[in-house]
Amino acid sequence: MTKVKKQTAIRKSAENRRKLTEKFSEAASTNSGRIHIVPSKDGWSVKKEGAKRSIAVRPTKEGALSAAKAVKSAERIIIHKKDGTIQKNTEKKYKKYTNF
């Protein structure tokens, strides 16, 4: 690969990262009970919608899903693909316990 091609590839990669970050920021601009599972440099991040920082970071998507399910304020869990598009949008199921 020539030097020019490498520089072009690096520039496109940086531009794609910037666009992906913008998508996540736009999606997380509201404050609701939604939790997003998004790709990060360390694996998968669990973020409340509207928050800048992650609640948790896990190496696998399954681990991130477990962490998201543990968030009591979550009404929905939105799972993203590596490219930032939505893979699954689920409503959190609550088990109701009654004491007699």
C-alpha positions in Angstrom: 0.0 0.0 0.0 1.4 3.4 -1.0 1.8 6.2 1.5 -1.0 8.2 -0.1 -3.4 5.2 0.1 -2.5 4.7 3.8 -3.1 8.3 4.6 -6.5 8.2 2.8 -7.5 5.1 4.7 -6.5 6.7 8.0 -8.5 9.8 7.2 -11.6 7.8 6.2 -11.3 5.7 9.4 -11.1 8.9 11.5 -14.1 10.3 9.6 -16.1 7.2 10.2 -15.3 7.2 13.9 -16.4 10.9 14.1 -19.7 10.1 12.3 -20.4 7.2 14.5 -19.7 9.3 17.6 -22.1 12.0 16.3 -24.8 9.3 15.8 -24.4 8.1 19.3 -24.5 11.6 20.7 -27.6 12.5 18.8 -29.3 9.2 19.9 -28.4 9.9 23.5 -29.5 13.6 23.5 -32.7 12.9 25.3 -33.2 11.9 29.0 -35.4 8.9 29.2 -35.4 5.5 30.7 -33.6 4.0 27.7 -30.3 2.3 28.1 -28.0 1.8 25.0 -25.4 -0.9 24.5 -22.9 0.6 22.1 -19.4 -0.5 20.8 -16.4 1.2 22.4 -12.7 0.8 22.2 -12.6 -1.5 25.3 -15.6 -3.7 24.2 -19.2 -2.7 24.8 -20.4 0.3 26.8 -23.7 0.5 28.7 -25.0 4.1 28.6 -28.1 5.9 29.8 -29.7 7.9 27.1 -28.5 11.5 27.4 -25.4 10.6 29.5 -21.8 11.3 28.3 -20.2 8.6 30.5 -20.8 4.9 30.5 -22.5 3.1 33.3 -20.4 0.0 32.6 -17.9 -1.4 30.0 -17.8 -5.1 29.3 -15.6 -7.1 26.8 -18.7 -8.9 25.3 -22.1 -7.7 24.2 -23.7 -10.4 26.4 -21.9 -9.0 29.4 -23.0 -5.5 28.6 -26.6 -6.8 28.2 -26.4 -8.4 31.7 -25.2 -5.0 33.1 -28.0 -3.2 31.3 -30.6 -5.5 32.7 -29.3 -4.7 36.2 -30.1 -1.0 35.9 -33.3 -0.4 37.8 -34.3 2.7 36.0 -34.1 1.1 32.6 -37.4 1.0 30.7 -35.9 -0.1 27.4 -32.6 -1.6 26.3 -31.4 -0.6 22.9 -28.7 -2.8 21.5 -26.5 -1.4 18.7 -24.4 -3.2 16.1 -20.6 -2.5 15.6 -21.5 0.1 12.9 -23.8 2.0 15.3 -27.2 0.9 13.8 -29.8 -0.5 16.0 -29.8 -4.3 16.2 -32.6 -4.7 18.8 -34.9 -2.5 20.8 -36.4 -4.3 23.7 -38.8 -3.4 26.5 -37.4 -4.5 29.9 -39.6 -7.1 31.5 -40.3 -6.6 35.2 -41.2 -9.5 37.5 -43.8 -8.5 40.0 -43.5 -10.2 43.4 -46.3 -10.1 45.9 -46.0 -10.7 49.6 -48.9 -12.3 51.4 
